[in-house]
């Protein structure tokens, strides 16, 4: 694949990124030895079903269990039950699956093994309200957080303190059994305590932290939630908790792995890759302005690399929703990038969520070229007004530039690639 067809080239880089995070490739080499007793497989996340299938295909001994994944992300397994539930706002199916998982790991012995398969999305999917709270309470807080602009670590801090299973509580319930968590990371920094709200990992955050986050973003929770956070009873297990002594967490795939795979593919095609970071956060439109500035620097000055080059980045941007359009953080990023580039020659870009779903829409993301703004305006759209209305999806759908993959059965967060093909001519010096 060469960069003579920019759209195909960018899609090929995305395919390489997805392949690097495929559970069939990443799970088998990290499976622990079989225990003398039972092996119970549990898990949650958008990749959980594919991870469970990979376990079944590589595990020689007996096992059973249950994993919960997003609707449409299930696969057929023989010995591990797969339940589908709602994301990003939890539903009763996820709550009931979480309750069953907690029951499955209770009463085990030191001879038993709990194999926990965790991936992005697990926080919403593994949703068991703390005593005294209802599913409606958690749904209300979750919706508010999703619209607030809070980052994933902040959202998961709050979720842990409204949960009966997150923030290390699952591993505590499984003690004294050995707990081996295999994790596909979708969060900046790859912290197991943040991924899916860390159900098997000690939690350094507190009820006070959760209250401060809601206050910072002006979120007024339901009275039952406010009372629960104020009472601060039954804090999450902290580092050093004896109940977590037998729990181990291993990150088996992460955004950096996928960026490096895409970089290798670009290099093979004769395009210099520049990895800008695997943990880039911030408002999608602000990140877009920065990326536009770097792309222009490449085009004007050949820095930090000479064209042709591709700027690769991962992480999770946020969108503070103020409009009424159909968005997704990757569509928002690309629309803001198109506006910032203003038709600059030779610059193309792709931004996609590696789970195949950009926010709550049916696309993974979208793709843009130097003619995106012109084509949008010719179609009767006003790009700046669409951005103000958080309607990036609507723009790229009208142009036929959405990237549609369906569920990819993995999740290492967002993948962005900005391809700069040309360097502007040097400025002519006046005599």
N, C-alpha and C positions, 0 to 999 in steps of 0.2 A: 504494500500500500504506500503510495506517495502522496505528497501534498498538492499535486496538480488538481485534485478534486478535494477542495478543503472540507466540504461537509462529510464526505466519505472518510477522509483521513481522521477527522475529529471523532466520528462514530467508532472508528477502529480503535482509537485510543481508549474510548469508554469501554469497549468490549474487553480490551486487555485489562483494564482496571477491575472489571467485574470478575473475570476469570481468576485473578489473583485472590479473590475473596470467596470463591466457590467452596461451600462446606465439603463437597466431595473431595476437594483437594486439601483442605486445611484441617479437617477433623481427624482422619485416621492416624496421623503421626503423633498425635497428642493424647491418645487414649491411655489411661492408667492401667496397671495390672489388674486382673480380676481378683476380687476379694474371696476370702474363705466362705463368706455368707452370701447374702443377696446382693444383686445389683439393681438399683432403682434409678430409672432415667426420668428426669423431670426437666422442664425448661420453659422459656418464654421468649418471644421475640419474633421479628419478621423472618428470621432465618431458622427458627427453632425446628420446624418440621423437616426441612432439608438437612439440618444437623442430625436429627433423630434418624433419618434414613441412612445417613453416612455411618452412624454408630452401628445400626443393625447390620450393615453390609460388611463391617470390619470386626464385629464382636463375636467371638466363638462360643462363649458360655451363655447361660440363661440370663435373661433380663426382662424387665417389664417396666411400665411407667406411663407418663402422660406429659405432653407438651402442649402449650397454647400458642397459637400464631394468629396473625391478622386474617380476616376474611379474604379468601382468594389466594392465600399463601400456603395452603396445606398441600401435602403430598401423601401418597399411600405408604403406610408402614405396616409391618406384619405383627410386631410385638409391642410397639409403643403407640398408645392412643394419641391421636392428634385432634385437638379441639380448636375451632376457629372462633375468634371474638373481635370486638371492635377496637379500632385505633384511629385517631389519637385520643378520643374520648371513650373511656371504658364503658362496658355494658355488663348485663347480668351474666352472659356466657363467660366472660373473663373472670368475673367475681366468683362464679361457681367453680370454675376450673382451678382458681387459686386456692379455694377452700379445700378442694379434693387433693391438690398437691401437698398442702400443709399436712393433711391427714396422712397421706402416703409416707411421709418422712418421719412421722411421729412413731415412737416405740421401736425404732431400729436399735441394733447393737453395735458394738465396736468391731464386729466381724463384717459388717455390711458396708456397702459403698453407695453413696448418692452421686450419680453423675448428672451434673446440672448444666444444661445447654442454654447459654444466655446470648442474646443479640439485641440490637437496637429495636425499640418498640416494646420491649418487655415490661417497661414501667406501667404503661397503660393496659397492657394485656394481662399482667399479673396483679390484678387490682382487688385486694381484699381489705375493706375498710376496717380501721381500728375499732375496738369495742365502743359502742355509743354513737358511731357514725354510720350513715347510710350511703348507698351507692349514689343517690341523688346529690348528697353533700360533696362527694369526690368529683362527680361530673361537673358540678357548678364551679368548683375551684379549678379544675383542669381546663375548662373552657376559658375562664378568665386569664389563666396563665398563658395559654396559647396565643391570646390576642395582645398580651401585655408588652411583648418584646423581651421578656426574661430569657436568659440563656438556659441551656439544658441542665447545667449543674444546679442553677437556682430552682428550676422547676422540680428537679428530682429531690432536692433538699426538702421542699414542702411535701412532696408525695410520700417520702419516707416517714414523715411524722404524722401522716394521716393513715398509715397502713399497718396491718397486722402481719405482713410477710416480708416487706422490703427492709433495706438498711441493716442487713445481717440477721434479721429475725428468722428467715428460712433455715439458715445454717444452724442457728441456735436451737431450733425445733428438732433438727436432725441429729444433734449430739446424743450419744457418743459416736455415731457412725462417721466414717470418713466421708468428706464432701470434696469432690473434684469438680470445679467449675471450669468449663471451656467457654471462652468468651470471644465473640466477634464484636470488635469495638466500633461504635458509631459516634463517639464523643471526642472532642478536642482533648488531647493529653492522654487518652486511653486509660483513664483511671477506673479500675474495676468497681470502685465504690460509687461511681456515677453511672456507669453503663447499666441500663434497666433498673436504676435505683439500688444497685448492689445488694440483691437479696441474700448473698452468701458472704458478704464482705463487711467488716467492721465499719461503722459510720462515724466519721469525725464531727458531723454537724449536729446541731441541737435544736430543741424546740424554739429557743430564742432566735436562732438563725432563721427558722421557717417564718416566725412572726415578722421579723425584720424584712424579709423578702416581700411578703404580702403588703406590708406598709410602704415599702419603697415604690411598688408599682401601683399603689392606690387601689388595691383589691380588698373589698369588704366581703369577707367570707360569710357563709351561712352561720347563724348563731351557734349551732352545735360544733362547727369547726373552730370558731373563735374560742369557745369554752374549752374544747379539747386542747388546743395549742396553749392556752393560758394555764391550764392545770398542769401541763407538762409531766404527766404521770407515765411511767413505763418508758423511759428513754431508750432509744435504739442501742444495740450492743456496741461498745466502744473498743478501740484497739486494746489488746491484752485480755479481752473477755475469754474466760476459760472455755466457754461453750463453743468458741470458734477455733480452738486449738487444732482440731483435725480438718479444718477447711483450707483448701488451696485454690487459688484462682489463676488461670493461665490465659492470656490473650493470644489467640491463635490466628487472628487476622485483624488488620487495622488499616486506617486510611493511608499511612505511609507506604505500606506494602503495595497498595493499588497505584499510588502515584509513581512508585519506582517501576512498576510493570509498564505503565503507560509511557514513562520516560524511555525505557528500553525500546519500546515499539517505535517511538518517535525517532530515536537515534538511528535505528535500523533503516528508517525511511529518509535519512539525511537531513533531519530537522533537529536542531539543538534544543533539548528540553531544559527548562529552568523550573525547578521545584521551589515555589515561593513559600510553602508551608502546608502542613497537614492539619493545622488547628486554627484556621483563620475564622474569627468570629466578628460579630458586629451587624448593624443593620444592612440588609442586602443592598440597598441603593448606595450606601456609603462605601461598602466594599467595592461595588462596581466603579465608583469614581476613582478609587485608588488603582484598581486594575487597569482602567482606561489610561491613567497617567503613566503607569509602567509600560503599557503597550506603546504609547506614543514615544516614550523614551527609547524603546527598542527601534522604532521606525525612524526617529530623528537622529539618534546618536549611537545606535548599536550597543546600547547598554541596558540591562546587564549581560546581554548576548546579542550577537548580530543576527539579523533576519537572514534566512528563515529560522524562526524559533517558536517554541510553544511554551507559554506560561502555564504551569500546572499548579493547582492548589486544591486543598480539601478543608474540611471543617464544617461548621454549621452556622450559617448566617441566621438572622432573625428578621421578622417582619412585624412591625407595629401596625396592626390593621386599623385603618381609619376610613377606608372606602368600602364599597359594596361589590367590587368585581371578583372575578375568579382568579385567584393568585397562585400561591406556591412560591417558596423563597427563591427557587432557581429561575422561574419565569420573571420574578420581580428583579432579580439581579441582572438578567440579560436585557430586560427592557431599559433599566437604568444605564447599563453599559452602552447600549445602542445610542441612547440620548447623549451620553458623555462623549462618545466617539464621534458622533455627528457625521457619520458616513465616511470616516477616515479610510483611505484606500488600503487594500491588502490585509485588513484585520477581520478575522472570523472568530467565532467563539461557540462553545458548547458548555452548558451547565445542566447537570442532572443529579437527581438523588439516586444513589446506588441501589436502593430497594425497589426502584422502578416506579415510585409514587411520589410526585412532588407535592408535598402537603397533603391535601385531601382530594386531589384531582386524579385523573386517569392517565396522566403522562409522567414520564420520568423527569422531563425538563424540556429544553428547546435548544435551538441552534440559531445563530445570527450571522449575517454577513454585512459587507459595506453598504448593501442596498436595502437593509431592513427598514430604516426610517422612510426612505423614498417609497417603498412598496406599501408600507402602512398608510402613509398619507394618501397615496393613490387609491387605496381601498376605502378612503373616507374616515380613517381613524386619526385621532389626535394623540400621539404617543405620550406627551407630557400629561395630558388629562387622564389617560388610561393608567399611567403610573400613580397619579394622585388618587385614583380610585382602586388601587391595588389589583389591576386587571391585566397583568402580564399574560396570563393564560389566554384571555380573549384575543389579545393582539397576535400571539404566535399561532393560535388556532386559525384565525382568519387568513394568515399567510401560509398555512400548511407547513409550519416549521416546528411543530411539536415533535419531541422524541418519544415514541410510544414503544415501550418494551414489555409491558405487563409486569407482574411481580417477578423479580429476579431471584428471589429466595436467598438473598444475602443482604447485608446492610453495613457499609463502612462510611456512611454519611455522604456528603455532597462531593461531586467531582466536577471541577471546572478546568477548562482548557481554552486559552486565548492564543490563537495562532496568528503570528505576524509574518507575512510573506514578503513584504517589500520594505526597503529603506528609502526614505525620502531623499531626493537630490540635495546635495550640499547647497547652502545658501550662497548666492553670488555676492562677492564683496564689491562694494562701490569703489571706483578708482579715486 
